[in-house]
């Protein structure tokens, strides 16, 4: 049977497929972290008239130690182009990045297969590469990266990593045949350094690019140099592959407190996280190989934490299976090099976010880069299993795979068409997830508040409000130690359900919980909402109870500027004189000298007391602790006599 050629029409059809599949989700709203990172981040909402605006926008993120400036610059560019943050424009940009990454991935796959002489002819290699790129491009697991605007950070890191790998493979193919001149070697190093920096400045896991390059060296080049094998180069590849693991182990042995300190704000420890990740990595592989969209979702906090090697028993099973898998792919590395490449690439790609760092347990977008080589293995299985068959045409399984992926992607993209639909389906797929209950309840509450704008009648609005309370209560039942559920139930009963016959003392439960719970980042966000409620002017709690909660937080977290912020916010709403509020602002400044809200509030208090000298002193301190002048435009704004000093900006 003659092998079919790749027509130039196929990439165009693939482009049409991905556009039609993603189209339903492009009109969705900004979601979850998009609000604090973009819509609530005034520093990135620029007009673009001056270089300083771009500089400040680039460094306006609090995500990661490097602040991810390259990704933030692209968000600022979206804002400049549209004059606002258009959810559609943000998501279309993400989709464009996704498509461009797939194009680079196709060329990378072609290069890898050519090095391995895979399929023994160019047409077969191109077929495998095109199908692999199509699987990755249309995979429904990537929806939560492409349609979640803020995950452009992960996308850009993946884009520059793929570009770096492509540069390496193209140079390295030549060096395997003949020694490079010094100038070419130097140019390659500079290109790879540049792309590593660009990837890391998009998101920190982009810094894994050099380690991923080592994976390619070990798996496909195997030390080949100038036309013959070089065992010293091959050995160096294996040493460089294992060296980061040994360094990390030595670091944990000599300075474990550096890592364990970060778990003070988590309800799981380092050992529990690592054991849980061993299980989760297999779950990720399952999602890639068998894309069950009913198991996917935005929240996965219903997955149990491993508290011991046999609690649950799948922890030991997963660990043993990983050991067996690594042993087999290494033993059969020459016969099945793509399997070794896929396994090592996947593990190295997850080494930053799925090991020892005290991050959230599970997110789908972490597979955006690590899953690429698994797609290459899947495509090779489909193509080679039918390439020599006289009964089954090659394109039947290829079209079948693409059609199934397109349908699953289209269905999943539709769920991202609006917040209410996404939250409802996430909850249906993960009913035991407290976060899924929370986000659906919150979406229902926003739906109620926008009732008039949406044209809802009173009955529909009432149903939304009742359902909102129901799911907040379900969240509480799923996890009665989550502060967010209690805060929202307290809010609803204080504002909308004041006539309930059996009133629950939600505030009392909050008082008990803040005495014992290790507060998570989400709990601090919930407490910020609670003190917004206390400060709103509604008489929902006695002053003694509010101050009691603040005193408890102060005793448990004496170094927290957040607690001082809550106290200042509440007491200022009670119209205390400035002389009583300024000392706590001074204390907050000592605890968190880089916190913008402290200086903004101090300026406001000085202005309220007509203390001009105090205003200038607060401005001086602000500039002293802002050497990069990120807040200079805010100071200029504050001293504009056409606008009064009121409130405090979001950070």
C-alpha positions as CSV (number, residue, x, y, z in Angstrom):
1,X,0.0,0.0,0.0
2,X,1.4,3.4,-1.0
3,X,2.0,5.7,2.0
4,X,-0.1,8.9,1.9
5,X,1.7,12.1,1.6
6,X,1.2,15.1,3.9
7,X,-0.7,17.7,2.0
8,X,-0.3,21.4,2.8
9,X,-4.1,21.4,3.3
10,X,-3.8,19.2,6.5
11,X,-2.2,22.0,8.7
12,X,-4.9,24.4,7.6
13,X,-7.6,21.8,8.5
14,X,-5.9,21.3,11.8
15,X,-5.9,25.1,12.4
16,X,-9.6,25.2,11.5
17,X,-10.3,22.4,13.9
18,X,-8.6,24.0,16.9
19,X,-10.3,27.4,16.2
20,X,-13.7,25.8,16.0
21,X,-13.1,23.7,19.1
22,X,-11.9,26.6,21.3
23,X,-14.4,29.2,19.9
24,X,-17.2,28.5,22.5
25,X,-14.8,29.2,25.4
26,X,-13.3,32.4,24.0
27,X,-16.3,34.5,25.1
28,X,-16.0,33.5,28.7
29,X,-15.3,35.9,31.5
30,X,-12.1,36.4,33.5
31,X,-12.0,33.7,36.2
32,X,-10.4,33.0,39.6
33,X,-6.8,34.3,39.8
34,X,-7.5,36.5,36.7
35,X,-9.1,39.0,39.0
36,X,-6.3,39.7,41.5
37,X,-3.5,39.3,38.8
38,X,-5.2,41.4,36.1
39,X,-8.5,43.0,36.7
40,X,-7.5,43.9,40.3
41,X,-4.0,44.9,39.5
42,X,-3.9,48.6,38.7
43,X,-0.2,48.5,37.9
44,X,-0.6,46.4,34.8
45,X,-3.6,48.4,33.5
46,X,-1.5,51.0,31.6
47,X,-2.0,53.3,28.7
48,X,1.4,52.7,27.4
49,X,2.5,56.3,27.0
50,X,5.8,56.0,28.8
51,X,8.6,53.5,29.4
52,X,8.1,53.7,33.1
53,X,4.5,52.4,32.8
54,X,5.8,49.4,30.9
55,X,8.6,48.8,33.5
56,X,6.1,49.0,36.4
57,X,3.6,46.7,34.6
58,X,6.3,44.1,34.0
59,X,7.2,43.9,37.7
60,X,3.6,44.1,39.0
61,X,3.0,40.4,39.7
62,X,3.5,38.8,43.1
63,X,3.6,35.4,41.5
64,X,7.0,33.7,42.0
65,X,10.4,35.1,43.0
66,X,11.1,36.4,39.5
67,X,7.7,38.3,39.2
68,X,7.3,36.8,35.7
69,X,7.8,40.1,33.9
70,X,7.7,38.9,30.3
71,X,4.2,37.4,30.8
72,X,3.1,40.6,32.6
73,X,4.4,42.7,29.6
74,X,2.1,40.7,27.3
75,X,-0.9,41.4,29.6
76,X,0.0,45.1,29.6
77,X,0.2,45.0,25.8
78,X,-3.3,43.5,25.7
79,X,-4.6,46.3,27.9
80,X,-2.9,49.0,25.8
81,X,-4.4,47.5,22.6
82,X,-8.0,47.2,23.9
83,X,-8.0,50.0,26.4
84,X,-9.2,47.6,29.0
85,X,-8.9,43.9,29.9
86,X,-11.1,42.2,27.4
87,X,-11.5,38.6,28.3
88,X,-12.0,37.7,24.6
89,X,-8.7,39.5,23.6
90,X,-6.8,37.8,26.4
91,X,-8.0,34.4,25.5
92,X,-7.5,34.8,21.8
93,X,-3.9,35.8,22.5
94,X,-3.5,32.7,24.6
95,X,-4.9,30.6,21.8
96,X,-2.5,32.2,19.3
97,X,0.5,31.3,21.6
98,X,-0.9,27.8,21.9
99,X,-1.0,27.4,18.1
100,X,2.5,28.9,17.6
101,X,3.9,26.5,20.2
102,X,2.3,23.6,18.4
103,X,4.0,24.7,15.1
104,X,7.4,24.8,16.8
105,X,6.6,21.4,18.4
106,X,6.0,19.9,15.0
107,X,9.4,20.9,13.8
108,X,11.0,19.7,17.1
109,X,9.3,16.3,16.7
110,X,10.5,16.1,13.1
111,X,14.1,16.8,14.2
112,X,14.0,14.2,17.0
113,X,12.6,11.5,14.8
114,X,15.2,12.3,12.1
115,X,18.0,11.8,14.7
116,X,16.5,8.5,15.7
117,X,16.0,7.5,12.0
118,X,12.4,6.7,13.1
119,X,10.2,5.1,10.5
120,X,13.1,5.0,8.0
121,X,11.6,7.6,5.7
122,X,10.8,11.3,5.8
123,X,7.1,10.9,5.1
124,X,6.5,8.6,8.1
125,X,8.4,10.9,10.4
126,X,6.4,13.9,9.3
127,X,3.1,12.0,9.8
128,X,4.1,11.0,13.3
129,X,5.3,14.6,14.1
130,X,2.1,16.1,12.7
131,X,-0.2,13.7,14.6
132,X,1.8,14.3,17.8
133,X,1.6,18.1,17.5
134,X,-2.2,17.7,16.7
135,X,-2.7,15.5,19.8
136,X,-1.1,18.1,22.0
137,X,-2.8,21.0,20.2
138,X,-6.3,19.5,20.5
139,X,-5.8,17.8,23.9
140,X,-8.7,18.8,26.3
141,X,-6.3,18.8,29.3
142,X,-4.8,22.0,27.9
143,X,-8.1,23.9,28.1
144,X,-7.5,25.0,31.6
145,X,-4.2,26.6,30.4
146,X,-5.4,28.2,27.2
147,X,-8.7,29.6,28.4
148,X,-7.5,30.6,31.9
149,X,-6.0,34.0,31.0
150,X,-3.4,34.1,33.7
151,X,-1.9,30.8,32.7
152,X,-0.3,32.6,29.8
153,X,2.7,32.5,32.1
154,X,2.8,28.7,31.7
155,X,2.2,28.9,28.0
156,X,5.1,31.4,27.4
157,X,7.4,29.3,29.5
158,X,6.4,26.3,27.3
159,X,6.8,28.3,24.1
160,X,10.4,29.4,24.9
161,X,11.3,26.0,26.2
162,X,10.2,24.3,22.9
163,X,12.1,27.0,21.0
164,X,15.2,26.3,23.0
165,X,14.9,22.5,22.5
166,X,14.5,23.1,18.7
167,X,17.6,25.3,18.6
168,X,19.6,22.7,20.5
169,X,18.5,19.7,18.4
170,X,19.3,21.5,15.1
171,X,22.7,22.5,16.2
172,X,23.4,19.1,17.9
173,X,22.5,17.2,14.7
174,X,25.3,18.9,12.9
175,X,27.8,18.4,15.8
176,X,27.0,14.7,15.8
177,X,28.4,14.5,12.3
178,X,31.2,17.0,12.5
179,X,32.9,19.1,15.1
180,X,31.6,22.7,15.3
181,X,33.8,25.7,14.9
182,X,34.2,27.7,18.2
183,X,32.0,30.6,16.8
184,X,29.1,28.3,16.2
185,X,29.4,26.6,19.6
186,X,29.5,30.0,21.2
187,X,26.4,31.2,19.2
188,X,24.4,28.1,20.3
189,X,25.3,28.7,23.9
190,X,24.1,32.3,23.7
191,X,20.9,31.4,22.0
192,X,20.1,28.7,24.6
193,X,20.9,31.1,27.5
194,X,18.7,33.8,26.0
195,X,15.8,31.3,25.6
196,X,16.3,30.0,29.1
197,X,16.1,33.5,30.5
198,X,13.0,34.3,28.4
199,X,11.3,31.1,29.6
200,X,12.2,31.7,33.3
201,X,11.0,35.3,33.1
202,X,7.6,34.0,31.8
203,X,7.3,31.4,34.6
204,X,10.0,30.0,36.9
205,X,9.8,26.4,35.6
206,X,11.1,27.7,32.3
207,X,14.5,27.5,34.1
208,X,14.3,23.7,33.5
209,X,15.2,24.2,29.9
210,X,18.9,23.2,30.4
211,X,17.9,20.1,32.2
212,X,15.4,19.2,29.4
213,X,18.3,19.7,27.0
214,X,20.3,17.1,28.9
215,X,17.3,14.7,28.7
216,X,17.4,15.0,24.9
217,X,21.2,14.5,24.9
218,X,20.9,11.3,26.9
219,X,17.9,9.9,25.1
220,X,18.6,10.6,21.4
221,X,22.2,11.8,20.9
222,X,23.9,9.4,23.4
223,X,27.2,11.1,23.1
224,X,27.5,11.0,19.3
225,X,30.1,13.6,18.2
226,X,31.9,14.3,14.9
227,X,30.7,11.1,13.3
228,X,31.5,8.6,16.1
229,X,30.3,7.8,19.6
230,X,32.1,9.5,22.5
231,X,31.7,7.6,25.7
232,X,33.0,10.5,27.8
233,X,30.3,12.8,26.4
234,X,27.6,10.1,26.9
235,X,28.8,9.6,30.5
236,X,28.7,13.4,31.1
237,X,25.1,13.4,29.9
238,X,24.1,10.9,32.5
239,X,26.0,12.7,35.2
240,X,24.3,16.0,34.3
241,X,20.9,14.2,34.3
242,X,21.4,12.9,37.8
243,X,23.3,15.8,39.3
244,X,20.3,18.1,40.0
245,X,18.6,15.2,41.9
246,X,21.8,14.6,44.0
247,X,22.1,18.4,44.7
248,X,18.5,18.6,45.8
249,X,18.9,15.6,48.1
250,X,22.1,17.1,49.6
251,X,20.4,20.4,50.1
252,X,17.5,18.7,51.9
253,X,19.9,16.8,54.0
254,X,22.0,19.8,55.0
255,X,19.3,22.5,55.2
256,X,15.9,20.9,55.5
257,X,14.4,23.8,57.4
258,X,14.7,25.9,54.2
259,X,12.0,23.8,52.6
260,X,10.0,22.8,55.6
261,X,9.5,26.4,56.7
262,X,7.3,27.0,53.7
263,X,4.9,24.3,54.9
264,X,3.9,26.4,58.0
265,X,1.0,27.7,56.0
266,X,-0.1,24.3,54.7
267,X,-2.2,21.5,56.3
268,X,0.2,18.9,54.8
269,X,3.9,18.5,55.3
270,X,6.8,17.9,53.0
271,X,6.7,14.2,53.2
272,X,2.9,14.1,52.6
273,X,3.3,16.3,49.6
274,X,6.0,14.2,48.0
275,X,4.1,11.0,48.6
276,X,0.9,12.5,47.1
277,X,2.8,13.7,44.0
278,X,4.0,10.2,43.3
279,X,0.4,9.2,42.9
280,X,-0.6,12.4,41.1
281,X,2.0,11.9,38.4
282,X,0.4,8.7,37.3
283,X,-3.0,10.5,37.3
284,X,-1.5,13.1,35.0
285,X,-0.3,10.4,32.6
286,X,-3.8,8.9,32.7
287,X,-5.3,12.2,31.7
288,X,-2.9,12.6,28.8
289,X,-3.2,9.0,27.5
290,X,-6.9,8.6,28.2
291,X,-8.5,12.1,28.2
292,X,-11.5,11.4,30.5
293,X,-13.0,14.9,30.7
294,X,-15.3,13.8,33.4
295,X,-12.3,13.4,35.7
296,X,-10.8,16.7,34.7
297,X,-11.7,19.9,36.3
298,X,-10.4,23.1,37.8
299,X,-10.5,22.1,41.4
300,X,-9.0,18.7,42.6
301,X,-8.9,19.2,46.3
302,X,-11.1,16.1,46.7
303,X,-8.0,13.9,45.9
304,X,-6.9,12.5,49.3
305,X,-3.4,13.4,50.7
306,X,-1.0,10.5,51.3
307,X,-0.4,10.4,55.0
308,X,1.7,7.3,54.8
309,X,3.2,4.8,52.4
310,X,0.0,2.7,52.6
311,X,-2.4,5.5,53.4
312,X,-3.8,5.1,50.8
313,X,-2.2,1.9,49.6
314,X,-1.9,3.3,46.0
315,X,1.0,5.5,47.3
316,X,3.2,2.4,47.6
317,X,1.8,1.0,44.4
318,X,2.6,4.2,42.5
319,X,6.1,4.4,44.0
320,X,6.8,0.8,43.0
321,X,5.4,1.3,39.5
322,X,7.6,4.4,39.0
323,X,10.7,2.4,40.0
324,X,9.8,-0.4,37.7
325,X,9.0,2.0,34.8
326,X,12.3,3.8,35.2
327,X,14.2,0.5,35.3
328,X,12.5,-0.8,32.1
329,X,12.9,2.3,30.0
330,X,16.6,2.5,30.9
331,X,17.2,-1.2,30.2
332,X,15.4,-0.9,26.8
333,X,16.6,2.6,26.0
334,X,18.2,1.6,22.7
335,X,15.3,-0.4,21.5
336,X,12.6,2.1,22.6
337,X,14.4,5.5,22.9
338,X,11.1,7.5,22.6
339,X,9.8,5.8,25.8
340,X,12.9,6.8,27.7
341,X,12.5,10.3,26.3
342,X,8.8,10.6,27.3
343,X,9.3,9.3,30.8
344,X,12.4,11.5,31.6
345,X,11.0,14.6,29.9
346,X,7.8,14.2,31.9
347,X,9.5,13.7,35.3
348,X,12.0,16.6,34.7
349,X,9.2,18.8,33.5
350,X,7.4,18.2,36.7
351,X,10.5,18.4,38.9
352,X,9.8,22.0,40.1
353,X,6.0,22.1,40.6
354,X,5.4,18.5,41.6
355,X,8.0,17.6,44.2
356,X,9.2,19.4,47.3
357,X,8.0,23.0,46.9
358,X,5.1,23.9,49.2
359,X,2.6,24.6,46.3
360,X,-1.0,23.5,45.9
361,X,-1.2,19.8,45.3
362,X,-2.6,19.5,41.8
363,X,-3.3,21.7,38.8
364,X,-3.8,20.5,35.2
365,X,-1.8,23.3,33.6
366,X,1.4,21.8,35.1
367,X,1.3,19.2,32.2
368,X,1.4,21.8,29.5
369,X,5.2,21.3,28.9
370,X,5.9,17.9,30.5
371,X,3.2,16.0,28.5
372,X,4.6,16.9,25.1
373,X,6.8,13.9,24.5
374,X,4.0,11.5,25.7
375,X,2.0,12.9,22.8
376,X,4.9,11.9,20.5
377,X,4.9,8.3,21.8
378,X,1.1,8.1,21.4
379,X,1.4,9.4,17.8
380,X,4.1,6.9,16.9
381,X,2.0,4.0,18.3
382,X,-0.9,5.0,16.1
383,X,1.1,5.6,12.9
384,X,3.4,2.6,13.2
385,X,0.7,0.1,14.2
386,X,-1.1,0.7,10.9
387,X,1.6,1.9,8.6
388,X,2.3,-1.6,7.3
389,X,-1.2,-2.9,7.5
390,X,-2.9,-4.0,4.3
391,X,-6.4,-4.0,5.9
392,X,-6.5,-0.7,7.7
393,X,-5.7,2.6,5.9
394,X,-3.4,4.9,7.8
395,X,-5.7,7.9,7.9
396,X,-8.6,6.0,9.5
397,X,-7.1,5.8,13.0
398,X,-5.5,9.2,12.5
399,X,-8.8,10.9,11.7
400,X,-10.4,8.9,14.5
401,X,-8.0,10.2,17.1
402,X,-8.3,13.8,15.9
403,X,-12.1,13.6,15.8
404,X,-12.3,12.2,19.3
405,X,-9.9,14.8,20.7
406,X,-11.8,17.6,18.8
407,X,-15.1,16.5,20.2
408,X,-13.8,16.3,23.8
409,X,-12.0,19.6,23.4
410,X,-15.2,21.3,22.0
411,X,-17.3,19.9,24.9
412,X,-14.8,21.1,27.5
413,X,-14.3,24.5,25.9
414,X,-18.1,25.0,26.1
415,X,-17.9,24.6,29.8
416,X,-15.6,27.5,30.0
417,X,-18.1,29.8,28.2
418,X,-19.1,31.4,31.4
419,X,-18.3,31.2,35.1
420,X,-21.6,29.7,36.2
421,X,-21.5,26.9,33.6
422,X,-17.8,26.1,34.5
423,X,-18.5,26.1,38.2
424,X,-21.6,23.9,37.9
425,X,-19.9,21.3,35.7
426,X,-16.8,21.3,38.0
427,X,-19.0,20.6,40.9
428,X,-20.9,17.8,39.1
429,X,-17.5,16.2,38.3
430,X,-16.1,16.8,41.8
431,X,-19.0,16.9,44.3
432,X,-16.8,16.2,47.3
433,X,-14.5,19.1,46.5
434,X,-15.0,21.9,49.0
435,X,-13.5,24.4,46.5
436,X,-15.9,23.3,43.7
437,X,-18.8,23.9,46.1
438,X,-17.3,27.3,47.0
439,X,-16.8,28.5,43.4
440,X,-20.3,27.4,42.3
441,X,-21.9,29.1,45.3
442,X,-19.9,32.2,44.6
443,X,-20.9,32.2,40.9
444,X,-24.6,31.8,42.0
445,X,-24.2,34.8,44.4
446,X,-22.7,36.9,41.6
447,X,-25.5,35.7,39.3
448,X,-28.1,36.9,41.9
449,X,-26.4,40.3,42.2
450,X,-26.4,40.8,38.4
451,X,-30.0,39.7,38.2
452,X,-31.4,43.0,36.9
453,X,-28.6,43.3,34.3
454,X,-29.3,39.7,33.2
455,X,-33.1,40.2,33.1
456,X,-33.9,37.7,35.8
457,X,-37.3,37.9,37.5
458,X,-37.6,37.9,41.3
459,X,-38.2,34.1,41.4
460,X,-35.0,33.4,39.5
461,X,-33.0,35.7,41.7
462,X,-34.3,34.1,44.8
463,X,-33.5,30.6,43.5
464,X,-29.9,31.7,42.8
465,X,-29.6,33.1,46.3
466,X,-31.0,30.1,48.0
467,X,-28.8,27.7,45.9
468,X,-25.8,29.9,46.7
469,X,-26.4,29.4,50.5
470,X,-27.0,25.7,49.9
471,X,-23.7,25.1,48.2
472,X,-21.8,27.2,50.8
473,X,-23.3,25.0,53.4
474,X,-22.3,21.9,51.4
475,X,-18.8,23.3,51.3
476,X,-18.8,23.6,55.1
477,X,-20.0,20.0,55.4
478,X,-17.3,18.8,53.0
479,X,-14.6,20.7,55.0
480,X,-15.7,22.3,58.3
481,X,-12.2,23.7,58.8
482,X,-12.3,26.0,55.7
483,X,-12.6,29.6,56.8
484,X,-14.1,30.7,53.4
485,X,-17.3,28.6,53.9
486,X,-17.9,30.1,57.3
487,X,-17.3,33.7,56.2
488,X,-19.7,33.4,53.3
489,X,-22.4,31.7,55.4
490,X,-22.0,34.5,58.0
491,X,-22.3,37.1,55.3
492,X,-25.4,35.6,53.7
493,X,-27.3,35.0,57.0
494,X,-26.3,38.5,58.2
495,X,-27.5,40.3,55.0
496,X,-30.1,38.1,53.2
497,X,-31.4,35.5,55.6
498,X,-31.9,37.5,58.8
499,X,-35.3,35.9,59.4
500,X,-34.2,32.3,59.7
501,X,-35.9,30.5,62.5
502,X,-32.8,28.4,63.4
503,X,-29.8,30.8,63.2
504,X,-26.4,29.2,63.3
505,X,-23.7,31.2,65.1
506,X,-21.3,31.1,62.1
507,X,-19.2,33.9,63.7
508,X,-18.7,31.7,66.8
509,X,-17.4,28.9,64.6
510,X,-15.0,31.3,63.0
511,X,-13.8,32.4,66.4
512,X,-13.1,28.8,67.3
513,X,-11.4,28.0,64.0
514,X,-9.0,30.9,64.0
515,X,-7.7,29.6,67.4
516,X,-6.7,26.2,66.0
517,X,-6.4,26.1,62.2
518,X,-3.1,26.6,60.4
519,X,-4.3,29.3,58.1
520,X,-3.9,28.7,54.3
521,X,-3.6,31.5,51.7
522,X,-7.3,31.0,50.9
523,X,-8.1,31.5,54.5
524,X,-6.3,34.8,54.6
525,X,-8.3,35.9,51.6
526,X,-11.5,34.8,53.4
527,X,-10.5,36.8,56.5
528,X,-10.0,39.9,54.3
529,X,-13.6,39.4,53.1
530,X,-14.7,39.0,56.7
531,X,-13.2,42.3,57.7
532,X,-14.6,44.0,54.6
533,X,-18.0,42.9,56.0
534,X,-17.2,44.2,59.5
535,X,-16.0,47.5,58.0
536,X,-18.9,48.0,55.6
537,X,-21.0,49.9,58.1
538,X,-23.5,47.1,58.7
539,X,-24.0,46.3,62.3
540,X,-23.4,42.5,62.0
541,X,-21.1,41.8,65.0
542,X,-20.3,43.5,68.3
543,X,-17.1,45.4,68.5
544,X,-15.9,43.1,71.3
545,X,-16.2,40.0,69.1
546,X,-14.5,41.6,66.2
547,X,-11.6,42.7,68.4
548,X,-11.5,39.3,70.0
549,X,-10.9,37.7,66.6
550,X,-8.2,40.3,65.9
551,X,-6.5,39.6,69.2
552,X,-6.5,35.9,68.5
553,X,-4.9,36.4,65.1
554,X,-2.3,38.8,66.6
555,X,-1.3,36.3,69.3
556,X,-1.0,33.5,66.8
557,X,0.6,35.5,64.0
558,X,2.5,38.3,65.7
559,X,4.6,39.0,62.6
560,X,1.7,39.3,60.2
561,X,1.1,42.7,58.7
562,X,-2.2,41.4,57.4
563,X,-3.6,41.3,60.9
564,X,-2.6,44.9,61.4
565,X,-4.3,45.8,58.1
566,X,-7.5,44.1,59.2
567,X,-7.4,46.0,62.6
568,X,-6.7,49.3,60.9
569,X,-9.4,48.7,58.4
570,X,-12.0,48.0,61.1
571,X,-11.0,50.7,63.5
572,X,-10.8,53.4,60.8
573,X,-14.4,52.4,59.8
574,X,-15.3,53.2,63.4
575,X,-13.9,56.8,62.9
576,X,-11.1,56.5,65.4
577,X,-8.9,59.6,65.4
578,X,-5.7,59.5,63.3
579,X,-3.4,59.7,66.4
580,X,-4.8,56.3,67.5
581,X,-4.4,54.7,64.1
582,X,-1.0,55.9,63.0
583,X,1.0,53.8,65.6
584,X,-0.4,50.6,64.1
585,X,0.5,51.8,60.6
586,X,4.0,52.4,61.8
587,X,4.1,48.9,63.3
588,X,2.8,47.4,60.0
589,X,5.5,49.4,58.1
590,X,8.2,47.9,60.3
591,X,6.8,44.4,59.6
592,X,6.2,44.8,55.9
593,X,8.2,47.8,54.6
594,X,7.3,47.0,51.0
595,X,3.6,46.9,51.5
596,X,2.0,49.7,49.5
597,X,-1.2,49.9,51.6
598,X,0.6,51.0,54.7
599,X,2.0,54.2,53.1
600,X,-1.2,54.9,51.3
601,X,-3.2,54.6,54.5
602,X,-0.6,56.7,56.4
603,X,-0.9,59.4,53.8
604,X,-4.6,59.3,54.1
605,X,-4.5,59.6,57.9
606,X,-2.1,62.6,57.7
607,X,-4.3,64.3,55.2
608,X,-7.3,63.7,57.4
609,X,-5.5,65.3,60.3
610,X,-4.3,68.1,58.0
611,X,-0.7,67.1,58.8
612,X,1.2,68.1,55.7
613,X,4.6,67.3,57.3
614,X,3.3,63.8,58.1
615,X,2.2,63.4,54.4
616,X,5.7,64.2,53.2
617,X,7.2,61.9,55.8
618,X,5.0,59.0,54.7
619,X,5.9,59.7,51.1
620,X,9.6,59.8,52.0
621,X,9.3,56.4,53.7
622,X,7.4,55.0,50.8
623,X,10.1,56.0,48.3
624,X,12.8,54.8,50.7
625,X,11.3,51.3,50.7
626,X,10.5,51.4,47.0
627,X,14.0,51.8,45.4
628,X,12.8,50.6,42.0
629,X,10.1,53.3,42.1
630,X,7.3,50.9,41.2
631,X,4.8,53.2,43.1
632,X,6.0,56.5,41.8
633,X,2.9,57.0,39.6
634,X,0.7,56.4,42.6
635,X,2.5,59.1,44.6
636,X,2.1,61.5,41.7
637,X,-1.6,60.7,41.7
638,X,-1.9,61.1,45.4
639,X,-0.5,64.6,45.4
640,X,-2.8,65.6,42.6
641,X,-5.0,68.3,44.3
642,X,-7.9,67.5,42.0
643,X,-8.6,64.2,43.8
644,X,-9.1,63.6,47.6
645,X,-7.2,60.9,49.5
646,X,-9.7,58.2,50.3
647,X,-9.3,54.5,50.8
648,X,-6.4,52.4,49.9
649,X,-5.4,50.7,46.6
650,X,-5.4,47.0,45.9
651,X,-1.9,45.5,46.0
